[in-house]
Amino acid sequence: MNLRPHHLLCIQKFTGHGYNADFTEHMESIVSELTENPKTQITVAQGCDELCKMCPNNISGVCASLEKADLTDSAVLSICGIAYGEKIPWTKAAGKARERIFKTEEFNNICACCQWFELCRNTEICYE
């Protein structure tokens, strides 16, 4: 499964809210798959990924919020010590994000500009 770096964060804080019904349903299916199969091998993807398929910001395979998404991705890569193209089990990638971002001030630094920040800030990690 291809996942953008910042989606390591989004998946773990997902509570059933999304841009629209199609996106939310698709996100729920991804979260469910990773919850049921936590050792799923993910590939750290640059650009649109599996989650982006139903996102309204995905315009013909290009993110309409590309600059913001790329900055967030770069921060997650650097802090978690992972790289584009890396293949890693979901549990290991998610664990790095929990330890190095959610349990530190990095969460506020990385995610404060996101429209979902307040929801995520008030949400416990749902999926490990």
C-alpha positions as YAML, in Angstrom:
chain: A
units: angstrom
residues:
- id: 1
  name: MET
  ca: [0.00, 0.00, 0.00]
- id: 2
  name: ASN
  ca: [1.38, 3.41, -0.97]
- id: 3
  name: LEU
  ca: [1.05, 6.09, 1.73]
- id: 4
  name: ARG
  ca: [2.22, 9.69, 1.88]
- id: 5
  name: PRO
  ca: [4.29, 10.38, 5.00]
- id: 6
  name: HIS
  ca: [1.77, 12.71, 6.64]
- id: 7
  name: HIS
  ca: [-0.94, 10.07, 6.23]
- id: 8
  name: LEU
  ca: [0.87, 8.10, 8.95]
- id: 9
  name: LEU
  ca: [-0.58, 10.77, 11.22]
- id: 10
  name: CYS
  ca: [-4.03, 11.13, 9.67]
- id: 11
  name: ILE
  ca: [-4.81, 7.42, 9.77]
- id: 12
  name: GLN
  ca: [-4.01, 7.16, 13.47]
- id: 13
  name: LYS
  ca: [-6.26, 10.07, 14.40]
- id: 14
  name: PHE
  ca: [-9.16, 9.26, 12.05]
- id: 15
  name: THR
  ca: [-12.57, 9.42, 13.76]
- id: 16
  name: GLY
  ca: [-14.96, 9.05, 10.83]
- id: 17
  name: HIS
  ca: [-14.85, 12.64, 9.59]
- id: 18
  name: GLY
  ca: [-13.71, 13.57, 6.11]
- id: 19
  name: TYR
  ca: [-14.05, 15.94, 3.20]
- id: 20
  name: ASN
  ca: [-17.16, 14.18, 1.90]
- id: 21
  name: ALA
  ca: [-18.99, 10.84, 2.12]
- id: 22
  name: ASP
  ca: [-16.91, 9.13, -0.61]
- id: 23
  name: PHE
  ca: [-13.63, 10.18, 0.97]
- id: 24
  name: THR
  ca: [-14.77, 9.17, 4.45]
- id: 25
  name: GLU
  ca: [-15.93, 5.75, 3.28]
- id: 26
  name: HIS
  ca: [-12.63, 5.16, 1.48]
- id: 27
  name: MET
  ca: [-10.63, 6.34, 4.50]
- id: 28
  name: GLU
  ca: [-12.63, 3.99, 6.73]
- id: 29
  name: SER
  ca: [-11.74, 1.08, 4.44]
- id: 30
  name: ILE
  ca: [-8.02, 1.92, 4.58]
- id: 31
  name: VAL
  ca: [-8.07, 2.32, 8.36]
- id: 32
  name: SER
  ca: [-9.97, -0.96, 8.69]
- id: 33
  name: GLU
  ca: [-7.50, -2.79, 6.46]
- id: 34
  name: LEU
  ca: [-4.52, -1.52, 8.46]
- id: 35
  name: THR
  ca: [-6.23, -2.29, 11.77]
- id: 36
  name: GLU
  ca: [-7.03, -5.84, 10.68]
- id: 37
  name: ASN
  ca: [-3.61, -6.35, 9.07]
- id: 38
  name: PRO
  ca: [-1.17, -4.23, 11.08]
- id: 39
  name: LYS
  ca: [1.86, -5.85, 9.48]
- id: 40
  name: THR
  ca: [0.80, -4.59, 6.04]
- id: 41
  name: GLN
  ca: [3.85, -3.48, 4.11]
- id: 42
  name: ILE
  ca: [3.54, 0.16, 3.09]
- id: 43
  name: THR
  ca: [5.64, 2.08, 0.61]
- id: 44
  name: VAL
  ca: [6.35, 5.68, 1.59]
- id: 45
  name: ALA
  ca: [4.96, 7.55, -1.41]
- id: 46
  name: GLN
  ca: [5.64, 10.97, -2.84]
- id: 47
  name: GLY
  ca: [2.52, 12.63, -4.21]
- id: 48
  name: CYS
  ca: [-0.97, 11.18, -4.33]
- id: 49
  name: ASP
  ca: [-1.34, 7.79, -2.64]
- id: 50
  name: GLU
  ca: [-3.99, 5.23, -1.75]
- id: 51
  name: LEU
  ca: [-5.81, 7.63, 0.59]
- id: 52
  name: CYS
  ca: [-5.86, 10.39, -2.02]
- id: 53
  name: LYS
  ca: [-7.91, 8.36, -4.50]
- id: 54
  name: MET
  ca: [-11.21, 9.75, -3.18]
- id: 55
  name: CYS
  ca: [-9.96, 13.13, -1.95]
- id: 56
  name: PRO
  ca: [-11.61, 16.18, -3.52]
- id: 57
  name: ASN
  ca: [-8.17, 17.85, -3.53]
- id: 58
  name: ASN
  ca: [-6.89, 15.18, -5.93]
- id: 59
  name: ILE
  ca: [-7.12, 16.83, -9.34]
- id: 60
  name: SER
  ca: [-6.13, 14.29, -12.00]
- id: 61
  name: GLY
  ca: [-3.53, 12.73, -9.71]
- id: 62
  name: VAL
  ca: [-2.10, 16.01, -8.39]
- id: 63
  name: CYS
  ca: [-2.89, 17.40, -4.94]
- id: 64
  name: ALA
  ca: [-4.50, 20.85, -5.04]
- id: 65
  name: SER
  ca: [-2.81, 21.47, -1.66]
- id: 66
  name: LEU
  ca: [0.53, 20.15, -2.90]
- id: 67
  name: GLU
  ca: [2.77, 22.78, -1.31]
- id: 68
  name: LYS
  ca: [1.27, 22.33, 2.17]
- id: 69
  name: ALA
  ca: [1.16, 18.53, 1.83]
- id: 70
  name: ASP
  ca: [4.78, 18.40, 0.66]
- id: 71
  name: LEU
  ca: [5.94, 20.50, 3.63]
- id: 72
  name: THR
  ca: [4.09, 18.24, 6.03]
- id: 73
  name: ASP
  ca: [5.46, 15.14, 4.31]
- id: 74
  name: SER
  ca: [9.02, 16.48, 4.51]
- id: 75
  name: ALA
  ca: [8.69, 17.13, 8.23]
- id: 76
  name: VAL
  ca: [7.34, 13.62, 8.88]
- id: 77
  name: LEU
  ca: [10.15, 12.05, 6.82]
- id: 78
  name: SER
  ca: [12.82, 13.98, 8.69]
- id: 79
  name: ILE
  ca: [11.44, 13.45, 12.17]
- id: 80
  name: CYS
  ca: [10.60, 9.77, 11.69]
- id: 81
  name: GLY
  ca: [13.82, 8.93, 9.86]
- id: 82
  name: ILE
  ca: [12.11, 7.42, 6.84]
- id: 83
  name: ALA
  ca: [12.52, 8.10, 3.12]
- id: 84
  name: TYR
  ca: [10.40, 8.13, -0.02]
- id: 85
  name: GLY
  ca: [10.29, 4.69, -1.58]
- id: 86
  name: GLU
  ca: [11.02, 2.95, 1.72]
- id: 87
  name: LYS
  ca: [9.03, -0.19, 2.35]
- id: 88
  name: ILE
  ca: [8.11, -0.58, 6.00]
- id: 89
  name: PRO
  ca: [5.47, -2.47, 8.00]
- id: 90
  name: TRP
  ca: [2.52, -0.26, 8.98]
- id: 91
  name: THR
  ca: [3.08, -1.00, 12.68]
- id: 92
  name: LYS
  ca: [6.69, 0.20, 12.53]
- id: 93
  name: ALA
  ca: [5.88, 3.37, 10.56]
- id: 94
  name: ALA
  ca: [2.89, 4.21, 12.76]
- id: 95
  name: GLY
  ca: [4.97, 3.58, 15.88]
- id: 96
  name: LYS
  ca: [7.66, 6.00, 14.73]
- id: 97
  name: ALA
  ca: [5.00, 8.66, 14.12]
- id: 98
  name: ARG
  ca: [3.47, 8.08, 17.56]
- id: 99
  name: GLU
  ca: [6.76, 8.24, 19.43]
- id: 100
  name: ARG
  ca: [8.43, 11.04, 17.53]
- id: 101
  name: ILE
  ca: [5.46, 13.25, 16.63]
- id: 102
  name: PHE
  ca: [2.30, 12.60, 18.64]
- id: 103
  name: LYS
  ca: [4.15, 12.27, 21.95]
- id: 104
  name: THR
  ca: [6.15, 15.47, 21.36]
- id: 105
  name: GLU
  ca: [5.62, 19.10, 20.42]
- id: 106
  name: GLU
  ca: [6.29, 18.11, 16.80]
- id: 107
  name: PHE
  ca: [2.59, 17.32, 16.41]
- id: 108
  name: ASN
  ca: [1.71, 20.98, 16.98]
- id: 109
  name: ASN
  ca: [4.57, 22.15, 14.75]
- id: 110
  name: ILE
  ca: [3.65, 19.89, 11.86]
- id: 111
  name: CYS
  ca: [-0.12, 19.84, 11.99]
- id: 112
  name: ALA
  ca: [-1.22, 23.26, 13.29]
- id: 113
  name: CYS
  ca: [-1.90, 24.55, 9.76]
- id: 114
  name: CYS
  ca: [-4.19, 21.62, 8.87]
- id: 115
  name: GLN
  ca: [-7.95, 22.12, 8.76]
- id: 116
  name: TRP
  ca: [-8.35, 18.95, 10.85]
- id: 117
  name: PHE
  ca: [-5.89, 20.01, 13.57]
- id: 118
  name: GLU
  ca: [-8.42, 20.81, 16.31]
- id: 119
  name: LEU
  ca: [-10.24, 17.52, 15.77]
- id: 120
  name: CYS
  ca: [-6.98, 15.57, 15.83]
- id: 121
  name: ARG
  ca: [-5.62, 17.49, 18.80]
- id: 122
  name: ASN
  ca: [-8.65, 16.38, 20.81]
- id: 123
  name: THR
  ca: [-8.56, 12.78, 19.58]
- id: 124
  name: GLU
  ca: [-6.65, 9.96, 21.19]
- id: 125
  name: ILE
  ca: [-4.70, 7.72, 18.85]
- id: 126
  name: CYS
  ca: [-7.33, 5.37, 17.51]
- id: 127
  name: TYR
  ca: [-5.32, 2.85, 15.50]
- id: 128
  name: GLU
  ca: [-2.11, 1.17, 16.49]
...
